[in-house]
Amino acid sequence: MPRGIVRSALLLDRIEHPVSRREAACSALGIFLVALVVRVVFAAQIVFPKPEDTAYYFGVARNLVEGRGLVSDALWSYQTQPLLFPRPAFEVWLPLPSFLAAIPMLLAGASFASAQWAPVVVGALVPVLAWRLAADVAVERRLPVGRARTVAVGTGLTTAVYLPLLLHSALPDSTMPFAALALGACLLMSRIARDPRGARALDPRLLGLGVLIGLAALTRNEVVWIGLAWAIVASRIPGPDRAARVRVVAVAAVVAGLVFLPWAIRDWAVFGSPLPGQAAANALSVSGFDIFGWNDPPTLARYLAVGPERLVAMRVEGFEHNLLTVLLLPGVPISLIGLLALPWQGRGLSLRPLLVVSVLTFAVTTLVFPVSTTWGTFLHAAGPAHVLLVVSALLALDGGIARLGARRGWTRPVAWLGGTLGVFGSVLFSIVLLPSFGAGSQASATYYDELSRRMAAIGQPLDAGAGPVITDFPIWLAESERVPALALPDESPDDVLDLAAAFRGTRLLIVTGDHGRWPAVLDGPSHGVDCFHELDLGAGPAGQIDPLAGTRIFEIVCP
């Protein structure tokens, strides 16, 4: 790990920690190396960029390295102009993950394996930041040296093998960069607020906070909750007057704005707005397929027309998804222990910024983006919340073991037991589930290899000269076959024909499985179905399960 990272971890504050600087440096380095090795081993099993947003970040980085610029060959949303190929990238998402992925790709070649080094390294820093956060909490609570050491190191090692964080550390998307930047910002917030020097507008740590927030703004739109968390924390800094508190918030905001400004200018020049306005429009989705809307995009009238009962049900579904699918199930039992203990363990200045960021992110994605969040909005912004649950769980285990030892009259220290339980619980769950994700990525790679072979065999090769292809997974098709791809809207055949007419040369429709009403709508009496002629893909490999089972290919035969 670079010396600067260790030095930053040691010199961020003047708090007296109950361990030497040498021990702290060794702890940080050891946690980083463990996290790095685990991530390298797992990343080697992932051979295909899943899910689609991962493929998007990777594809843009590859285009950048190859000299094509910040463009994509996939049009997966039609709500932001201009609609053309190659498509200017990042009308909704943000560019930092692709910039990071491009660095190792420049050095080692423009492959997916090269791109994975960016999240692997950034992901390995997250456990180090979690260790530092837990150490601050231990100092704040005046834990004995042995317990403080165990809570901090146990948190770092548990986070190093914690399934949700380990999984996304193999994928070049926004999850790990946002988690690392958010954790770094939260650490600085509590340290600035703890020290009266934090009221000084020119405190270098305050400038660093602004840089971290600005970089996070180049990663995910949820950065707004990091800024709000700082405003809340700064409002409670002891000593300075109200003007001083406003000043420290403003300084961080100005620095963050300067970091983000070049990208805002680029977006303004390319898309006509300095901000990703389509992200706000996603709040009006009534179905996950609305992101692909062509002639029937999300509108306020359409949103309200579903009625109060459905609007409430959408939020219940979003809450269940965020809580169970994203937070609890991938991290049990640690996540469950951490959540149950959070009302008691989440107190104190050291955890306050992280708690505010996590709660705001969870609440807003649940209440404002209840449909979009079931398609990944909270999933990719949940890194800080995962770390919060791990810290809470390790503190709860430590406290519970200490109370049990006092009640039983144990004479030997057993503080190590809490950290051991945390690491063991996380390792066990990761070992069981991670191989299935690796197998899924291999299956996807096999699918697109076979699709390319079979399309060439029937005289319909997927190449750049064939024109745009309409499909239900446009990013995967575009990045695996290097062809322009259009998202299939969940609309009528006439609407899809209108989409094809808008992009000259479009004559193929590929549906890999059930996609709303598609492809079943073409088997019914709907107007326009006669314009879709189904192609016979032929038989799959002899003696094997056909990778393309369920896939249907249509040629658009109407002018």
Backbone hydrogen bonds, N-H to C=O, Kabsch-Sander energy under -0.5 kcal/mol:
donor,donor_aa,acceptor,acceptor_aa,energy
5,I,2,P,-0.9
6,V,2,P,-1.3
7,R,3,R,-2.8
8,S,4,G,-2.4
9,A,5,I,-2.2
10,L,6,V,-1.7
11,L,7,R,-2.3
12,L,8,S,-0.9
17,H,15,I,-0.8
24,A,20,S,-2.3
25,A,21,R,-2.6
26,C,22,R,-2.4
27,S,23,E,-2.5
28,A,24,A,-2.6
29,L,25,A,-2.6
30,G,26,C,-2.7
31,I,27,S,-2.5
32,F,28,A,-2.3
33,L,29,L,-2.4
34,V,30,G,-2.3
35,A,31,I,-2.7
36,L,32,F,-2.7
37,V,33,L,-2.6
38,V,34,V,-2.3
39,R,35,A,-2.0
40,V,36,L,-2.5
41,V,37,V,-2.3
42,F,38,V,-2.1
43,A,39,R,-2.9
44,A,40,V,-1.4
45,Q,42,F,-1.8
46,I,42,F,-0.5
46,I,43,A,-1.2
47,V,45,Q,-0.8
50,K,48,F,-1.3
54,T,51,P,-0.7
55,A,51,P,-1.3
56,Y,52,E,-2.0
57,Y,53,D,-2.3
58,F,54,T,-2.4
59,G,55,A,-2.8
60,V,56,Y,-2.6
61,A,57,Y,-2.1
62,R,58,F,-2.5
63,N,59,G,-2.5
64,L,60,V,-2.4
65,V,61,A,-2.5
66,E,62,R,-2.3
67,G,64,L,-1.1
68,R,63,N,-2.7
69,G,63,N,-0.9
71,V,69,G,-1.9
72,S,87,R,-2.4
75,L,485,A,-2.8
76,W,74,A,-0.7
84,L,82,P,-0.9
87,R,72,S,-2.6
89,A,70,L,-2.2
94,L,219,T,-0.5
96,L,218,L,-2.6
98,S,95,P,-0.8
99,F,95,P,-2.2
100,L,96,L,-2.7
101,A,97,P,-2.2
102,A,98,S,-2.0
103,I,99,F,-0.8
103,I,100,L,-0.8
105,M,101,A,-1.3
106,L,102,A,-2.0
107,L,103,I,-1.1
108,A,104,P,-3.1
109,G,105,M,-1.6
111,S,109,G,-2.1
115,A,111,S,-2.0
116,Q,112,F,-1.7
117,W,114,S,-1.4
118,A,115,A,-1.2
120,V,116,Q,-2.0
121,V,117,W,-2.3
122,V,118,A,-2.5
123,G,119,P,-2.8
124,A,120,V,-1.5
125,L,121,V,-1.0
125,L,122,V,-0.7
126,V,122,V,-0.9
128,V,124,A,-0.6
129,L,125,L,-2.2
130,A,126,V,-2.4
131,W,127,P,-2.5
132,R,128,V,-2.2
133,L,129,L,-2.3
134,A,130,A,-2.6
135,A,131,W,-2.3
136,D,132,R,-2.0
137,V,133,L,-2.0
138,A,134,A,-2.4
139,V,135,A,-2.2
140,E,136,D,-2.6
141,R,137,V,-2.1
142,R,139,V,-1.3
143,L,138,A,-2.3
148,A,144,P,-3.1
149,R,145,V,-2.7
150,T,146,G,-2.1
151,V,147,R,-2.8
152,A,148,A,-2.2
153,V,149,R,-2.7
154,G,150,T,-2.6
155,T,151,V,-2.0
156,G,152,A,-2.2
157,L,153,V,-2.7
158,T,154,G,-2.5
159,T,155,T,-2.5
160,A,156,G,-1.5
161,V,157,L,-1.0
161,V,158,T,-0.8
162,Y,159,T,-0.7
165,L,162,Y,-0.6
166,L,162,Y,-2.7
167,L,163,L,-2.9
168,H,164,P,-1.4
169,S,165,L,-0.7
170,A,167,L,-1.4
171,L,168,H,-1.0
173,D,171,L,-2.5
178,F,174,S,-2.1
179,A,175,T,-2.2
180,A,176,M,-2.8
181,L,177,P,-2.3
182,A,178,F,-2.7
183,L,179,A,-2.5
184,G,180,A,-2.4
185,A,181,L,-2.3
186,C,182,A,-2.5
187,L,183,L,-2.5
188,L,184,G,-2.0
189,M,185,A,-2.5
190,S,186,C,-2.0
191,R,187,L,-1.7
192,I,188,L,-2.9
193,A,189,M,-2.5
194,R,190,S,-1.7
195,D,191,R,-1.3
198,G,192,I,-0.6
198,G,195,D,-3.1
199,A,196,P,-1.9
200,R,197,R,-2.2
203,D,200,R,-1.6
206,L,203,D,-1.2
207,L,203,D,-1.6
208,G,204,P,-2.4
209,L,205,R,-2.1
210,G,206,L,-1.9
211,V,207,L,-2.0
212,L,208,G,-2.4
213,I,209,L,-2.4
214,G,210,G,-2.5
215,L,211,V,-2.5
216,A,212,L,-2.3
217,A,213,I,-1.8
218,L,214,G,-0.6
218,L,215,L,-1.0
219,T,216,A,-1.7
220,R,216,A,-2.3
223,V,220,R,-1.2
224,V,221,N,-1.6
225,W,222,E,-1.8
226,I,222,E,-0.6
226,I,223,V,-0.8
227,G,223,V,-2.1
228,L,224,V,-2.1
229,A,225,W,-2.0
230,W,226,I,-1.9
231,A,227,G,-1.9
232,I,228,L,-2.2
233,V,229,A,-2.7
234,A,230,W,-3.1
235,S,231,A,-1.5
236,R,233,V,-1.5
237,I,234,A,-1.7
245,R,241,D,-1.8
246,V,242,R,-2.4
247,R,243,A,-2.1
248,V,244,A,-2.1
249,V,245,R,-1.6
250,A,246,V,-2.5
251,V,247,R,-2.6
252,A,248,V,-1.7
253,A,249,V,-2.1
254,V,250,A,-2.6
255,V,251,V,-2.4
256,A,252,A,-2.5
257,G,253,A,-2.5
258,L,254,V,-2.2
259,V,255,V,-2.0
260,F,256,A,-2.0
261,L,257,G,-1.6
263,W,260,F,-0.6
264,A,260,F,-2.1
265,I,261,L,-2.5
266,R,262,P,-2.0
267,D,263,W,-2.7
268,W,264,A,-2.3
269,A,265,I,-2.3
270,V,266,R,-2.3
271,F,267,D,-3.1
272,G,267,D,-0.7
272,G,268,W,-1.1
273,S,267,D,-1.0
277,G,275,L,-2.0
279,A,276,P,-1.6
280,A,276,P,-0.5
280,A,277,G,-0.9
281,A,277,G,-1.3
282,N,278,Q,-1.4
283,A,280,A,-1.6
284,L,281,A,-1.9
285,S,282,N,-1.5
290,D,287,S,-1.9
291,I,288,G,-1.0
292,F,289,F,-1.9
293,G,290,D,-1.9
303,Y,299,T,-2.1
304,L,300,L,-2.7
305,A,301,A,-1.5
306,V,303,Y,-1.0
307,G,304,L,-1.5
311,L,307,G,-2.0
312,V,308,P,-2.3
313,A,309,E,-2.3
314,M,310,R,-2.5
315,R,311,L,-1.1
316,V,312,V,-2.0
317,E,313,A,-2.5
318,G,314,M,-2.3
319,F,315,R,-2.4
320,E,316,V,-2.5
321,H,317,E,-2.4
322,N,318,G,-2.6
323,L,319,F,-2.6
324,L,320,E,-2.6
325,T,320,E,-0.9
325,T,321,H,-0.5
326,V,321,H,-1.9
327,L,322,N,-1.5
328,L,323,L,-2.4
329,L,324,L,-2.7
331,G,328,L,-1.2
332,V,328,L,-0.7
332,V,329,L,-0.8
334,I,331,G,-0.7
335,S,331,G,-2.0
337,I,333,P,-2.3
338,G,334,I,-2.8
339,L,335,S,-2.3
340,L,336,L,-2.4
341,A,337,I,-2.0
342,L,338,G,-0.9
342,L,339,L,-0.6
344,W,341,A,-1.4
345,Q,341,A,-2.8
346,G,342,L,-2.7
347,R,344,W,-0.5
352,R,348,G,-1.0
355,L,351,L,-2.7
356,V,352,R,-2.6
357,V,353,P,-2.5
358,S,354,L,-2.4
359,V,355,L,-2.6
360,L,356,V,-2.5
361,T,357,V,-2.3
362,F,358,S,-2.4
363,A,359,V,-2.8
364,V,360,L,-2.7
365,T,361,T,-2.1
366,T,362,F,-1.8
367,L,363,A,-2.7
368,V,364,V,-2.8
369,F,364,V,-1.1
373,T,369,F,-2.3
374,T,371,V,-1.1
375,W,372,S,-1.6
376,G,373,T,-1.3
377,T,372,S,-1.2
380,H,376,G,-1.7
381,A,378,F,-1.1
382,A,378,F,-0.6
382,A,379,L,-0.8
386,H,382,A,-2.4
387,V,383,G,-2.0
388,L,384,P,-2.2
389,L,385,A,-2.2
390,V,386,H,-2.0
391,V,387,V,-2.7
392,S,388,L,-2.5
393,A,389,L,-2.5
394,L,390,V,-2.6
395,L,391,V,-2.3
396,A,392,S,-2.3
397,L,393,A,-2.8
398,D,394,L,-2.3
399,G,395,L,-2.7
400,G,396,A,-2.8
401,I,397,L,-2.5
402,A,398,D,-2.3
403,R,399,G,-2.3
404,L,400,G,-2.2
405,G,401,I,-2.7
406,A,402,A,-2.1
407,R,403,R,-2.2
408,R,404,L,-2.5
409,G,405,G,-1.1
410,W,405,G,-2.3
417,L,414,V,-1.9
418,G,415,A,-0.9
419,G,415,A,-0.7
420,T,416,W,-2.2
421,L,417,L,-2.4
422,G,418,G,-2.1
423,V,419,G,-2.6
424,F,420,T,-2.7
425,G,421,L,-2.6
426,S,422,G,-1.8
427,V,423,V,-2.8
428,L,424,F,-2.5
429,F,425,G,-1.5
430,S,426,S,-2.2
431,I,427,V,-2.8
432,V,428,L,-1.6
433,L,429,F,-1.9
434,L,430,S,-2.6
436,S,433,L,-0.7
437,F,433,L,-1.1
437,F,434,L,-0.5
438,G,434,L,-1.9
439,A,435,P,-2.4
440,G,436,S,-1.9
441,S,437,F,-1.9
442,Q,438,G,-1.8
443,A,439,A,-2.2
444,S,440,G,-1.9
445,A,441,S,-2.0
446,T,442,Q,-2.4
447,Y,443,A,-2.2
448,Y,444,S,-2.1
449,D,445,A,-1.8
450,E,446,T,-2.5
451,L,447,Y,-2.6
452,S,448,Y,-2.0
453,R,449,D,-2.0
454,R,450,E,-2.7
455,M,451,L,-2.3
456,A,452,S,-1.9
457,A,453,R,-1.8
458,I,454,R,-1.4
459,G,456,A,-1.3
460,Q,455,M,-2.9
463,D,461,P,-1.2
466,A,463,D,-2.2
467,G,464,A,-0.8
469,V,484,P,-1.9
470,I,508,L,-2.4
471,T,486,L,-2.6
472,D,510,I,-1.1
477,L,473,F,-2.0
478,A,474,P,-2.5
479,E,475,I,-2.5
480,S,476,W,-2.1
481,E,477,L,-2.4
482,R,478,A,-1.2
485,A,73,D,-2.4
486,L,469,V,-3.0
487,A,75,L,-2.3
488,L,471,T,-1.8
491,E,489,P,-2.2
496,V,492,S,-1.9
497,L,493,P,-2.4
498,D,494,D,-2.1
499,L,495,D,-2.0
500,A,496,V,-2.4
501,A,497,L,-2.3
502,A,498,D,-1.5
503,F,499,L,-0.8
503,F,500,A,-0.8
504,R,502,A,-0.6
506,T,500,A,-0.6
506,T,503,F,-1.7
507,R,468,P,-0.7
507,R,505,G,-0.5
508,L,468,P,-0.6
509,L,554,F,-2.7
510,I,470,I,-2.9
511,V,509,L,-0.5
511,V,552,R,-2.6
512,T,510,I,-0.5
515,H,518,W,-3.2
518,W,515,H,-2.2
521,V,517,R,-2.1
522,L,519,P,-1.9
523,D,520,A,-2.0
524,G,521,V,-1.2
526,S,521,V,-0.5
529,V,526,S,-1.5
531,C,528,G,-1.7
532,F,529,V,-1.8
533,H,531,C,-0.6
533,H,555,E,-3.0
534,E,532,F,-0.6
535,L,553,I,-2.9
537,L,535,L,-0.7
544,Q,541,P,-1.7
549,A,546,D,-1.7
551,T,548,L,-2.5
552,R,511,V,-2.6
553,I,535,L,-0.5
554,F,509,L,-2.9
555,E,533,H,-3.4
556,I,507,R,-2.7
557,V,531,C,-2.5
557,V,555,E,-0.8
558,C,531,C,-0.7
